[in-house]
């Protein structure tokens, strides 16, 4: 009970705003409900299509497990999980691919597109899966939206089998030479595109701000180690715009 009270008193980043745990969860839910129908289009537009390359590199980095279980958390409309399934088929691997997301609006969009995937409405902080049941845990561009990040990592560690791999693709800190241009694009261009295309400037204002307030790469690796992951590692793409963090449950 004391832990819950402490959590209630904590403040969490919602972009540049400080809010309670409940407020952050509610606000993030509202953001993705608002943009669900145009989310994938916006990803293409605001990244100039580069997000597809990042995700392809991400999926190609995953280990292959015959009869394995792959869990994509905060999987949204299912593009990562679908790409995992396609790669497994290419190597003639039989495996289970599960998409987990807390947002029913995003899941609804994904189920229409990829009905063959296994869909799970579940909070990353409290996954409705058994201990030691997953071979590979992935999360792409969703970790910074989680309220209690350490708790989500503990859940990732819990559901992974011994030897299982945690893989997180997330926005990161750019190289100093790119900072001015990146700030202009992130804080001026992206919210404007959000207003024109997704008809929700505020949602993309938050998403832009959440990139700036997210953990440093070093802090993320420290958190992975604290939770119990081993062989934690970070690799950056496109001048540090995104980073791939990995770790193993040994």
N, C-alpha and C positions, 0 to 999 in steps of 0.2 A: 504493500500500500504506500509506504514511504517513497518507494521508487517512482510510483505513478504520480505522486504529488510533486516530486522533484521535476519530473518531465513536464508536468503542467505549468510549472513556474519558469521553465527554460524558454528562451527565445530562439527562433530558427529563421534562417534566411529565406525570404520569399522575394527573390530578386534583391533589390536594395532595401526592402522593407523588412522589419523585424516583427515576427508574429509568433503566436503560440503554436504548439504541435498540432492541435486540432485545426486551427485556422490554416496552417500550411497545407495539411492534407485536403481540407475542403477547397482551398483556393486552387491547388494543383489539379484536383478533380474537375473543377469548373473549367479551367484552362483547356484541358484535353477534351472535355465534352463539347466545348465551344468550337474547337478546330478540327474535330475528328473527320468530318466529311472532306476537308481540304488539306489534311495533314500531309499526305504523301506528295501532293502537288507542290505544296509549300517547301517541302524538303528539297525537291528538285530545283525549284526556282531560287531559293535563298542560298543554296550551296553551289549553284551553277552546275548541278549534276555530280559534283565531286563526292557527295555522300555515297553514291553508288560504288565508287572506287574504294573508299574507306571500308564500306561494309563487305565488299568482295575480298579485300585483304584480310579482314577480320574473320570471315567464314573460312577462308582458305588456310588460316592459321590453326584451326581447331583440329584436335586429334580425332582419328576415325576409330569407332568402336563397333564391331559386329555385335548385334543384339543390344546395343547400348541405349541409354536414355539421355536425351539432350533436352535441357530446360532453358527456354529463352524467357527471361523475366523482364517485366515492363515491355513486353513484346509488341504492344500497340496493334497495328493492323497486320502483323505477321510476316513482314518482308524478310527479316533475318531468319526466322524459323523455316520459311519456305526455301530460302537459299541453302540452309543447312540440309534440308530434305533432298533438294536437287543434287547437292554435292555427294551425299551418301549414296543416292541411286547411281550416280556416275561411277562410283567405285564398287557398285554391287553390294552395298552394305544394307543389312536389315536393321533398323533401329526405330525407337520411338522418339518423336519430336513433339514437345509440349510447349505451347505458348501460354505464358501466365501474364495477366495484366489486372490491375485493380479497377480499370475503367470499362464499364459495360458498353459505352458508346464506341470506344476504340475496338473492343472485341467484336461488336456487331458488324463494324465495317470489315474487319479482317475475316470473319466467318463467311461473309458473302464472297470474298475473293479467294480464300483458301479453305474451303470446307473440309478438305482431306486432313488438315492438321488437327491435333488434339488441343482443345482450348480449355483454359482454367482461369476463373475469376478469383484472384487471390492477391493479398497484400504481400509485397516483398519482405516486409517485416514479420510476417506470420504465414509462411507458406503451408498450404494444406497438402503436404507430401510427407512421406515417411522418412525417417533417418536413413542415411546411407543408401539412397535410392537413385541417385543421379550420377551419370558419368561426366557430363560437361554442363556447366552452368554458364550461360551467356547473358549479358545485359548491354544493350547498345543505346547510348544517349538517353538513358533513363535514370541512371544512378543519382545524378545531381537533383532530381525531383523527389527523391525519397526523404522523408522527414528524419527518421532515426537511422542514419547510415550504418553505424556500427552494428545495430541490431539486425539490419538487412544482411550484413556480411556474416554475422553469426548464423543466420538462417541458411545462407549459402553454404557455409561450412557444415552445418548440420545435415543438410539433404545430400551433399556430395558423398560418394563412396570413397573409401581410402584409395588414394591415387587419383581421385577426380580432380578436374581442372576448373578453376574460376577464371573467366575472361570478361573483362569490361572495356568497352570502347566508349570513350567520353571526351567531350571538349576539354581542352587543357590551356596552358599558357603559351602564347606565341613567342617567337623569337623577337628580341628587342627591335630589330629592323622592320618588323611588320606591325608593331603596336599601333602606330598612328592610323594607318590605313584600316587595320582590323577594327579598331574602336569606332572609326567613322562608319564602316560598313555595318558593324554589329548594332550600334545604337541609333543610327540614322536610317540606314537603308532597310534593314530587316523589319523593324516595326512598320515602316511605310508599306513594304510589300505585304505584310500581314494585314494591313488595313485594306489594301486594294484587292488582294486575292482571297484571304481567309475571312475578311470583313471583321477582324478583331485585332486592332492595333495593340491593345493592352496585353493580350495573351503573348504576343511576340515581343513586346517590351519586357515582360517577365522572363521569357526564355532567353533573351539577350542578356539581361542582368544576371540570370542564374549562371551563365558561363563565367562572368567576371568573379562571382562570389564563391565559385566552386573550389574544392580542395586543390592544393598544389600537388604535383606529382609525388613529391617526397612525403607529404602528409598522407596521401592515399596508400603508398607503400607501407608506411608505418602502421596504418590502421589494419591493413591486411596481416601484417606480422603480429600485431596485438591480438587479433582474433584467433590466430593459430596457423595461418597459411605459411607454407614454406616455398622456397625458390621463387619468391615474389620478384617481379620484373616489370619494367615499363619500356615501351617502344613508342616513339612519336612519328606522326605523319604530317606532311605539308607544313613544315616550319613550326611544328608544335601546336597547330590548330586542334588536333585531336591526339589522344594517347591511348594505347592499348596496355591495360594493366592485367597481369596474370599472376596466378598463384596456385599451389597444389595443396590438397589435403593429404598428408602423408600418414 
